[in-house]
Amino acid sequence: MADSTSTPWGAPAGLRAEPGAGRAERIIDRLHALHPKLIDLSLDRLQRCLDALGNPERRLPPVVHVAGTNGKGSTCAFLRAIAEAAGQRVHAYTSPHLVRFHERIRLAGRIVEEEVLAAALEEVEAANGGEPITVFEITTAVALLLFSRVPADLLVLEVGLGGRFDATNVVDRPAACAIASISMDHMDFLGDTLAKIAAEKAGIIKPGIPAATGTQPPGALEVLEAEAARHGAPLLARGRDWEAEWAGDGLLYRDARGTLRLPRPALPGPHQADNAGIAITALRAWNPAWLTEEAIARGLAAARWPARLQRLQGTLAAGLPEGWELWLDGGHNPGAGQALAEQLRGWSDRPLHLVVGMKKSKAVAEFLAPLLPHAASIWAVAEPGQHLAVEPEEIVAASGGVARVGPRVADALAGIGGPPGRVLICGSLYLAGEVLKADGSLPD
């Protein structure tokens, strides 16, 4: 993940072009030289570039702006799926990508094509005129330029990091805002307390614009409420303004407008009730004419978001013995560990084996702690192409010596034995990208 405040020296995470990369990725690689050092927190560089482009950020379809620590990607997936189920054309800007940069930009529902992306990169590079700028800022300018030129009915805009000074925050009048679960992560950029991190996330709240949020730790919710009050923005919080709960095989959603009886979301995990509810609340607060209960139901049932409790059924999965399941999740911080643990409590029908690879700077022990009680075995891995991977031995130490060294995913899968079980590969979106490539389950 990279934005105007993250990995601003050298190559932002996951963006270096690989051998054989296309023209667009080679251009992105070249752009790293424009701002190689730690930067100030400011939107000035991007705004200057957008001014030179004729301010495409002012010519966008209605925007739902999404922030949070965990769940903002799933919330975006639900927003997009609901709108598309209603027959709407939806742009989306998300990060990071898993396999190819192009995944970050969807134009009217389709991943941006190579030549379109490359041409826009060159246009924005020329408009920037060699001035200092981060790669995330310039690619955000590219996305906004393309979004302004291709007709659509909605833009789902995901914050890269934080919110207040994130490059996406140049959009000053969204239709609605959404803030998913906030927890400790990226403390070196966002602050070392939950309140400081929440204040950065709350920076997307705009005067008079409704903001939907889900279950939040008390220290975070108070900050969101204070910021919303300061801007005169309605803050719609779970447990007060809306509720979503499992009901049999479905999801029961309630707010002041009534009750919706919906199917179970396609994205698995108990925490997806929160993310689905945030998406529904944001859309109902905006209240476009196309939003119907039928569209919400069909959207929840159709939502897809790779590497978020995704069951793999490709090459890697085929190598497991009969009766085994292989799952993948990119969660990588303590909040994600807690959310995963909720799912694992329901996976008691067979032994669970964890294959864990993480990125340097992450809280490895805190991520692992809620998962350890559910695992029959734990394997520590680092793939050759995995960006800034923690050495497997560090994961072993963080597990209290319980984990075993893979050292690669294939080694771990080969070493797992016993009766038919379930394997969950987790801990890093960069690891997830490598696993998706190996499995042949590429995002589309």
Summary of the structure (lengths in Angstrom):
residues: 444
radius of gyration: 21.0
end to end distance: 19.6
largest distance: 62.3
contacts: 1636
relative contact order: 0.12
helix: 40%
strand: 17%
